[in-house]
Amino acid sequence: SAHTSRVALPVRHVRRFVMRLAAALLISHGRVARRFGLGPKSRLDMLRNLLTGLVRHERIETTWARADELRTYAERLIDYGKKGDRNEKAMRMANFWLTEKDLIHKLFKMLAPRFSSHNQNYTNMFQIPNRENLDRAKMAVIEFKGNPFPPLIVKQAPNEKTLLNQLLKGYREELKRKKLLKREAETSHEINKETEI
């Protein structure tokens, strides 16, 4: 009989764990906004600055949580940009979110036409190695699709010399050989039956 021992956790540790889990669940389902900075104004300023940097450079590096939050706002801004610079609400949104006003022209004349054939997913997000400071924060690169930079993930052409492809090739050849042997055995068996008759 196996004896299982239970470790009793203090109630405060259990409550703290449940609170963290509940907060993470609510954030992931879009019911609660992440808390960045010192309050709502600080969070908004940070998002505006990140969005301005993304529109200017088309690829930025930030923490994963910030990039994940920024992605929603960047895609909405592109949706407004696709409405055109004659749309009053689109102009107000661009004027609010872009802190550098020379980028409004770039949004309407360069980015929006680039994504005119797309309905959604204007950005890519990639995880990169964690930050080296004390916090070891999970880092990410967020970029607009079709930017002028070289791709972060290079797609490699299929290579016959990889181990997996060599194993598959050997397996296919073995199957062919077995089928040929089976056919030869069947035909020789049929020939033997005919000669007996």
C-alpha positions as CSV (number, residue, x, y, z in Angstrom):
1,S,0.0,0.0,0.0
2,A,1.5,3.3,-1.1
3,H,1.3,6.1,1.4
4,T,0.6,9.5,0.0
5,S,1.5,12.5,2.1
6,R,-0.2,15.8,1.8
7,V,1.5,19.1,2.4
8,A,-0.7,21.6,4.0
9,L,-0.4,25.1,2.5
10,P,-1.2,28.2,4.5
11,V,-4.5,29.7,3.4
12,R,-2.9,33.0,2.4
13,H,-0.7,31.1,-0.2
14,V,-3.8,29.3,-1.6
15,R,-5.7,32.6,-1.9
16,R,-2.8,34.4,-3.5
17,F,-2.4,31.6,-6.1
18,V,-6.2,31.5,-6.8
19,M,-6.2,35.3,-7.2
20,R,-3.3,35.2,-9.7
21,L,-4.9,32.4,-11.6
22,A,-8.3,34.3,-11.8
23,A,-6.6,37.5,-13.0
24,A,-4.6,35.6,-15.7
25,L,-7.8,33.9,-16.8
26,L,-9.8,37.2,-17.0
27,I,-7.0,38.9,-18.9
28,S,-6.7,36.1,-21.4
29,H,-10.4,36.2,-22.1
30,G,-10.4,40.0,-22.6
31,R,-12.6,40.9,-19.6
32,V,-9.9,42.8,-17.7
33,A,-7.1,45.0,-19.1
34,R,-3.5,44.3,-18.1
35,R,-2.1,46.8,-15.6
36,F,0.9,48.6,-17.0
37,G,2.6,51.6,-15.3
38,L,1.2,53.6,-12.5
39,G,-2.5,53.8,-13.6
40,P,-4.8,54.1,-16.5
41,K,-3.2,57.3,-17.9
42,S,0.3,55.8,-17.6
43,R,-1.0,52.6,-19.4
44,L,-2.6,54.6,-22.2
45,D,0.6,56.8,-22.6
46,M,2.7,53.6,-22.8
47,L,0.4,52.0,-25.4
48,R,0.4,55.2,-27.5
49,N,4.2,55.4,-27.5
50,L,4.5,51.8,-28.4
51,L,2.0,52.1,-31.2
52,T,3.7,55.3,-32.5
53,G,7.0,53.4,-32.5
54,L,5.5,50.4,-34.3
55,V,4.0,52.6,-37.1
56,R,7.3,54.5,-37.5
57,H,9.7,51.5,-37.5
58,E,7.3,48.7,-38.4
59,R,9.1,46.3,-36.1
60,I,9.8,46.9,-32.4
61,E,11.0,44.8,-29.5
62,T,9.2,44.9,-26.1
63,T,8.0,42.6,-23.4
64,W,5.5,39.8,-24.4
65,A,2.7,41.3,-22.3
66,R,3.0,44.7,-23.9
67,A,3.3,43.3,-27.4
68,D,0.3,41.1,-26.9
69,E,-1.7,44.1,-25.7
70,L,-0.4,46.4,-28.4
71,R,-1.3,44.0,-31.1
72,T,-5.0,44.6,-30.6
73,Y,-4.6,48.3,-30.8
74,A,-2.3,48.2,-33.9
75,E,-4.8,46.1,-35.8
76,R,-7.7,48.3,-34.9
77,L,-5.7,51.4,-36.0
78,I,-5.1,49.7,-39.4
79,D,-8.8,49.0,-39.7
80,Y,-9.5,52.7,-39.1
81,G,-6.7,53.6,-41.6
82,K,-8.4,51.5,-44.2
83,K,-11.5,53.7,-43.9
84,G,-9.5,56.6,-45.4
85,D,-8.3,60.0,-44.3
86,R,-11.7,61.5,-45.2
87,N,-13.4,59.6,-42.5
88,E,-13.7,61.9,-39.4
89,K,-13.6,59.1,-36.8
90,A,-10.6,57.5,-38.5
91,M,-8.7,60.8,-38.4
92,R,-9.6,61.4,-34.8
93,M,-8.4,57.9,-33.8
94,A,-5.1,58.3,-35.8
95,N,-4.6,61.7,-34.2
96,F,-5.2,60.3,-30.7
97,W,-3.1,57.2,-31.0
98,L,-0.1,58.5,-32.9
99,T,1.9,60.9,-30.8
100,E,4.1,61.9,-33.8
101,K,1.7,63.6,-36.2
102,D,3.9,63.0,-39.3
103,L,3.0,59.3,-39.0
104,I,-0.7,60.0,-39.8
105,H,0.2,60.3,-43.4
106,K,2.1,57.0,-43.3
107,L,-0.8,55.2,-41.7
108,F,-3.3,56.3,-44.4
109,K,-1.0,56.4,-47.5
110,M,1.4,53.4,-46.9
111,L,0.1,51.0,-44.2
112,A,-3.6,51.0,-45.0
113,P,-3.1,50.3,-48.8
114,R,-0.7,47.5,-48.0
115,F,-3.4,45.8,-46.0
116,S,-6.4,46.7,-48.2
117,S,-6.7,43.0,-49.4
118,H,-6.5,41.7,-45.8
119,N,-9.4,41.5,-43.4
120,Q,-7.4,40.9,-40.2
121,N,-4.0,39.8,-38.8
122,Y,-1.9,42.7,-39.9
123,T,0.9,41.9,-37.4
124,N,3.3,39.1,-36.5
125,M,4.6,38.5,-33.0
126,F,7.6,36.3,-32.2
127,Q,9.0,35.3,-28.9
128,I,12.7,36.2,-28.4
129,P,15.1,35.3,-25.5
130,N,14.2,36.7,-22.1
131,R,15.7,40.0,-20.9
132,E,19.0,39.6,-19.1
133,N,18.3,42.1,-16.3
134,L,17.0,41.1,-12.9
135,D,13.4,40.6,-14.0
136,R,14.1,38.1,-16.8
137,A,10.9,39.3,-18.6
138,K,9.6,37.3,-21.5
139,M,10.4,39.4,-24.6
140,A,8.8,39.6,-28.0
141,V,9.2,41.3,-31.4
142,I,6.0,42.7,-32.9
143,E,6.0,43.8,-36.6
144,F,3.6,44.7,-39.4
145,K,3.5,42.1,-42.1
146,G,5.2,43.1,-45.4
147,N,7.7,45.4,-43.7
148,P,11.0,46.1,-45.5
149,F,13.2,44.2,-43.0
150,P,14.5,40.7,-43.6
151,P,12.2,38.0,-42.1
152,L,12.9,36.9,-38.5
153,I,12.0,33.3,-39.4
154,V,13.5,32.1,-42.6
155,K,11.5,29.3,-44.3
156,Q,13.9,26.6,-45.5
157,A,13.2,24.7,-48.7
158,P,12.7,21.0,-48.1
159,N,16.0,19.2,-48.1
160,E,16.3,15.5,-49.0
161,K,19.4,15.1,-46.9
162,T,17.7,15.7,-43.5
163,L,17.5,12.7,-41.2
164,L,13.7,12.6,-41.3
165,N,13.6,12.7,-45.1
166,Q,16.3,9.9,-45.4
167,L,14.3,7.7,-43.0
168,L,11.1,8.3,-44.9
169,K,12.9,7.6,-48.2
170,G,14.2,4.3,-46.8
171,Y,10.8,3.3,-45.5
172,R,9.1,4.0,-48.9
173,E,11.8,1.9,-50.7
174,E,11.3,-0.9,-48.2
175,L,7.5,-0.8,-48.8
176,K,8.0,-1.0,-52.6
177,R,10.4,-3.9,-52.1
178,K,7.9,-5.8,-50.0
179,K,5.1,-5.2,-52.5
180,L,7.3,-6.5,-55.3
181,L,8.2,-9.6,-53.3
182,K,4.6,-10.2,-52.5
183,R,3.6,-9.9,-56.2
184,E,6.3,-12.2,-57.2
185,A,5.2,-14.7,-54.6
186,E,1.6,-14.5,-55.8
187,T,2.5,-14.9,-59.4
188,S,4.8,-17.8,-58.8
189,H,2.1,-19.4,-56.6
190,E,-0.4,-18.9,-59.5
191,I,2.0,-20.4,-62.0
192,N,2.6,-23.4,-59.7
193,K,-1.2,-24.0,-59.5
194,E,-1.5,-23.8,-63.3
195,T,1.3,-26.3,-63.9
196,E,-0.3,-28.7,-61.5
197,I,-3.6,-28.7,-63.4
